Amino acid sequence: MSTLWLIAREYPHLRKWLIANPKADAALLEYVSQAGGPGVREAFDILFGQPRDDRA
């Protein structure tokens, strides 16, 4: 867990990969959600099945 938290805090460009990690707990996912970063919103959308319409 300490490595995952280090990534979450220090490497925003890697946060999107934490979302799919089975070891990521609710507190870590909440932090990543609030902190954001490149691709974080899209990763949460994919994980939780939010529909996307890219035809615009």
N, C-alpha and C positions, 0 to 999 in steps of 0.2 A: 504494500500500500504506500509506503514512503516514496517509492520510485514514481508511482502514479501521481501522487501529490506534487512531487518535484516537477514532473512534466506539466501538470496543470498550472502551476504557478509560474514557471520560468520559460515555457516554450509554447506560446499561444498558437503557433502554426501546427502543433501536434495535438492540440486539445480534441479535435474532431475524432481522432483515433481512440481516445479514451472512452468515448461513448459506447462503443461496441465491445469493450473489454469486459469479460464476465466477472472480473475481480473488482470492477468499479462499483462502489457502494452509492447509496442515495445521496450522502453528503458530498461526495466527489462530483456526481452528476449535477447536483444543484449548483455547486461552485462553477463548474464548466458552463452551465446554462447561463448563469449570471455574468460570468467574465467574458463569455463570447470568444470570438476568434474566427479566423478564416475557415469556412465550411462547417462551423458548429451548428448553426441553425438547420442547414441541409441534412446533417448527420442525424440530428434529433428527429427531423421530419421523416427520414427514411426508417429509423429505428421504430418509431411509434406509428408508422403507417399513414402519415398525413398525405392526402392526395396532392399531387403537383400537376399543374397544367402549364407546360412549357410551349404551348402552341401560340402564344401571344406574339 
